[in-house]
């Protein structure tokens, strides 16, 4: 039989609750009572406890002699012990004083959401280069459920704690959002900022929401958040945070939901920019889709498709090793080759980069004379590039949509 845990778990952020062995212990008294505040302070402190003088200072008793304040503390701790019995706490000794410090209990451990945040935050600050940094940021953001003990926002000690955890949450959220911005993960940032708006609606996380929506071309949603936020802030705080309206491109305004305007928007997005020259360049995944589609079309129209493989050969192994150490030079050569290839094949052809030194081209037809004539023309067109860069370009053609004979040179 598994041994049951002998520890309390306390949540302070976003509302208070206390559990022991999975059972919720209900505090039936007002949290503002001095005796209950003593309980909360000691639960928060855990095994470290709180010094007597600090506890008296946190409870903010009215001005008076030290003995009177100390007597008040003794009276409230005695009252608290009786209350703990009424609340159904497990058997044990609670609210202990030892060597000038007060403790909740020496029989049971206490774990808290704030304690866990403090522990992770300490690692974040001391290990800035850790591979676990993003996980730690996410864990703190998940643990943070809102203000520290909202019912005690008039108590100075609770205000101090609230400011601390609010700052930690904001710092972690800003850093995680920056990590996701570098990946252009605006969907992830939007989820985080939306939750932040729910917890702290006046921290202007709406600006981050708007940023993410605009980046994802959800202009209408961005405009609605801006308008709604301005109304709420103007009513509650007397300020308007977003003075400028969201610039909504044509086709994304309120009328964009009508079918004709949607189609016009789609047609505009499909059209290439004016002045395009040479073959059509795309990424390799898109190249695969285009090939598969045109292979289907060619079966009906009985047109041949040819796949051209271009390999940039740097020569000796020594030279290749030298080039691998200079990736910038390799990329520059690949970019030069890409622009040359686009001009050597035709507008209706498609090409893509396959690897660091290889390109693929889909040729929808060949010129008169067939593959040999095409390869000869390509070699001539690439001669100057090969000589200037000290490279050779190997060309190979495969008939793509027949059972196939390989023609190479």
Secondary structure, DSSP 4 states (H G I P E B T S, - for coil): -PPPP-EEEEE-BTS-EEEETTEEEP--S-TTSHHHHHHHHHHHHGGG-EEHHHHHHHHTPPS--HHHHHHHHHHHHHHHHHHHHHHTPPSS-EEEEETTEEEEESSSEEEEHHHHHHHHHHHHHH-TT-TTHHHHHHHHHHH--SSBTGGGTTSHHHHHHHHHHHHHHHHHHHHHHHHHHHHT-HHHHHHHHHHHHHH-TTS-THHHHHHHHHHTT-HHHHHHHHHHHHHHHHHHTS--S--SPP---TTSSGGGGSHHHHHHHHHHHHSPPTT--SSEE--HHHHHHHHHHHHHHHHHHT---EEEEEEEE--SHHHHHHHHT-HHHHHHHHHHHHHHHHHHS-TT-EEEEEETTEEEEEES---TTHHHHHHHHHHHHHHHHHHHHT-EEEEEEEESSSS--EEE-
